[in-house]
Amino acid sequence: MPDARLYSPATARNRQPILEVLQVTLPERARVLEIASGSGEHAVHFAQAMPGWDWQPSDTSGDALDSIQAWCRHTGLDNVRPPIRLDITRDPWPEGPFDAVVAINLIHIAPWNVTDALMAGAAQQLSPAGALALYGPYMRDGEHTAPSNATFDADLKKRDPRWGIRDLTDVSTAARQWGFAAERVEEMPANNLTVVFHRQG
């Protein structure tokens, strides 16, 4: 049987720093929905480290869904649920409440309406104390945080004019419209950030 597992070099570099932010954000037992899970390498790394986390991966890509299933078979984990096909702009979200919604490297490789849909869905499906955690590159106060990010942003916009690195202020403004405030902004490898939102008040 062919091995359907996909591999991402970026995941190998960032999965442990992201895990460390999630470990101080979430309790030892938590139900988590991951949006746009990609290869599934993040899901199995986090679930191996935290056996009390019940991890629900999702993606829109058939190759990604196959890879997630293959990684789950390879690791034998029982706290990663079968991946679901989920386009957050049009599909019903799985029923909550979730203790966290996690999206890694999503909002810059998608039109802006995906960010709006992410905030709206999280507002509906998160528990009152739940967290929305986003990882990726951001602009801050209208400026890129590194020349490499500016180059990456230009490349993204060549691929699709609707894509691009978002300004953290714009993302935070969108989050506030759905009752969220950024409570933690952590510097990550390769000039990225992990931003954790909770409900205001």
C-alpha positions in Angstrom: 0.0 0.0 0.0 1.5 3.4 -1.0 2.5 5.7 1.9 0.2 8.7 1.6 2.0 10.7 4.3 3.1 14.2 3.3 6.1 16.0 4.8 6.6 19.7 5.4 10.1 20.9 6.4 8.4 24.0 7.9 6.4 21.8 10.2 9.5 20.2 11.5 10.9 23.6 12.5 7.7 25.2 14.0 5.7 22.3 15.6 7.5 22.4 18.9 7.4 26.2 19.5 3.7 26.1 18.6 3.1 23.2 20.9 4.7 25.1 23.8 2.3 28.1 23.3 -0.6 25.7 23.2 0.5 23.9 26.3 0.4 27.2 28.3 -2.9 28.1 26.7 -5.0 24.9 27.0 -5.7 22.6 29.9 -4.3 19.1 29.9 -7.7 17.8 28.7 -9.1 19.7 25.8 -11.2 19.3 22.7 -9.5 21.0 19.7 -10.6 21.7 16.2 -7.7 22.3 13.7 -8.7 24.2 10.5 -6.6 23.5 7.4 -4.5 20.7 8.9 -2.4 20.1 5.8 -0.1 17.1 6.1 -1.3 16.2 9.6 2.2 16.4 11.1 1.1 19.1 13.5 -1.9 17.1 14.7 0.1 14.0 15.5 3.0 15.9 17.1 0.6 17.8 19.4 -1.5 14.7 20.2 1.6 12.6 21.0 2.8 15.3 23.4 -0.6 15.8 25.1 -2.6 12.6 25.3 -5.5 14.4 27.0 -6.1 16.5 24.0 -8.9 15.3 21.7 -7.7 16.6 18.3 -10.1 17.0 15.3 -8.2 17.7 12.1 -9.8 19.1 8.9 -8.9 20.2 5.4 -10.4 20.8 2.0 -7.8 18.8 0.1 -8.2 15.1 -0.6 -4.4 14.6 -0.5 -4.2 16.3 2.9 -7.0 14.2 4.3 -5.3 11.0 3.0 -2.0 12.2 4.6 -3.6 12.9 7.9 -5.2 9.4 7.9 -1.8 7.9 7.0 0.0 9.7 9.8 -2.7 8.5 12.3 -2.2 4.9 11.2 1.6 5.3 11.4 1.5 6.7 14.9 -1.3 4.6 16.2 -2.7 7.6 18.1 -6.3 7.3 19.5 -6.7 10.9 20.4 -6.6 12.2 16.8 -10.1 11.8 15.3 -10.6 10.9 11.6 -10.1 14.0 9.5 -13.1 15.8 8.1 -13.4 17.7 4.8 -14.3 21.3 5.9 -14.5 24.5 3.9 -15.1 27.0 6.6 -16.6 29.5 4.2 -19.5 27.2 3.2 -19.6 23.9 5.2 -21.3 23.5 8.6 -18.7 23.3 11.3 -18.5 20.2 13.5 -20.6 20.6 16.6 -18.9 22.2 19.6 -18.1 23.3 22.1 -14.3 23.1 21.5 -11.7 24.3 23.9 -9.6 25.6 21.1 -9.7 26.3 17.4 -6.3 26.2 15.8 -5.2 27.4 12.3 -1.6 27.2 11.2 -0.4 29.0 8.1 -3.9 29.6 6.8 -5.0 33.2 6.6 -2.2 34.5 4.4 -2.8 31.7 1.9 -6.5 32.4 1.5 -8.8 35.3 0.6 -9.8 37.6 3.4 -13.3 36.1 3.6 -11.6 33.0 5.1 -10.5 35.1 8.1 -14.0 36.4 8.6 -15.4 32.8 8.4 -12.8 31.6 10.8 -13.8 34.3 13.4 -17.5 33.7 12.9 -17.2 29.9 13.2 -15.0 30.1 16.3 -17.4 32.4 18.0 -20.2 29.8 17.5 -18.2 26.7 18.4 -15.8 27.7 21.1 -16.6 27.2 24.8 -16.8 30.4 26.7 -13.2 30.1 27.9 -12.0 28.7 24.6 -9.0 29.9 22.6 -8.5 30.7 18.9 -4.9 30.2 18.1 -3.4 31.4 14.8 0.1 30.9 13.6 1.9 32.5 10.6 3.6 35.6 9.3 2.0 39.0 10.1 2.6 42.6 9.3 2.7 45.0 12.3 1.5 48.6 12.0 1.6 48.3 8.2 5.2 47.1 8.0 6.7 43.7 7.4 8.7 42.3 10.2 11.5 41.0 8.0 12.7 41.4 4.4 12.0 37.7 3.8 8.3 38.3 4.8 8.0 41.1 2.2 9.4 38.8 -0.5 7.0 36.0 0.6 4.1 38.5 0.5 4.9 39.6 -3.0 5.1 35.9 -4.1 1.8 35.1 -2.5 0.1 38.0 -4.3 1.6 36.9 -7.6 0.0 33.5 -7.1 -3.4 34.9 -6.1 -4.1 38.7 -5.6 -6.5 37.8 -2.9 -3.7 36.2 -0.8 -1.1 38.0 1.3 0.4 38.5 4.7 -2.2 40.2 6.9 -1.6 43.0 9.3 -2.1 42.0 12.9 -4.2 45.1 13.5 -6.7 44.1 10.8 -6.9 40.5 12.1 -7.5 41.8 15.6 -10.2 44.2 14.4 -11.9 41.3 12.7 -11.7 39.2 15.8 -13.2 42.0 18.0 -16.3 42.1 15.7 -16.9 38.5 16.9 -16.1 39.2 20.6 -12.5 38.2 20.7 -9.4 40.0 21.9 -5.7 39.0 21.4 -4.4 38.0 24.8 -1.1 36.5 23.7 1.3 37.3 20.9 4.3 35.1 20.8 7.4 35.4 18.6 8.0 32.3 16.6 10.8 30.9 14.3 11.3 32.4 10.8 9.7 35.7 11.7 6.2 34.3 12.4 3.8 34.8 15.3 1.4 32.7 17.3 -1.6 34.9 18.3 -4.1 33.6 20.8 -7.5 35.2 21.0 -10.0 34.8 23.9 -13.5 36.2 24.3 -13.4 39.7 25.6 -14.5 40.1 29.2 
